[in-house]
Amino acid sequence: MLSHEKESTTDRWVLIRDLGVLQVKLIVDGLRDIILVPASLIAGMVSLATSEGGKPGLQFYQLLAWGKESEVWINLFGAVRNAPEIIEQPQRFGDQDIDDIVGRLEAFVVDESKRGGVTSQAKDRLDKILDAFQRKKRGS
């Protein structure tokens, strides 16, 4: 067998392995996401319910820390390190991510709120609801 043929066989088996590992990682990642949807809602509500002095409890952010740690552990697209050099890996989205988009949207909403627009009224109503919820919790 020529060394070139051996390399092709090895490359094929690396691809087969990477394909199988990706499927397992996708399943693990999906199961984690299925768990995180209700867990994050519950942790967020518990964090709000345990607020003291306007500062929420730590439960939600503890869950986020665990989620980030599990994301690194799963390393969903780690097999890209085995990609042939000819495969370009540009940053199609640049340096921006969804958090940047949310930040711009949030800045718009905050500016609108400061001007006393609809978002200001909605925030005031939500604050009143949350304050009433906390008063009720303390009275129970």
Helices and strands as residue ranges (DSSP letters): H 3-49, H 59-74, G 78-82, H 98-114, H 118-139
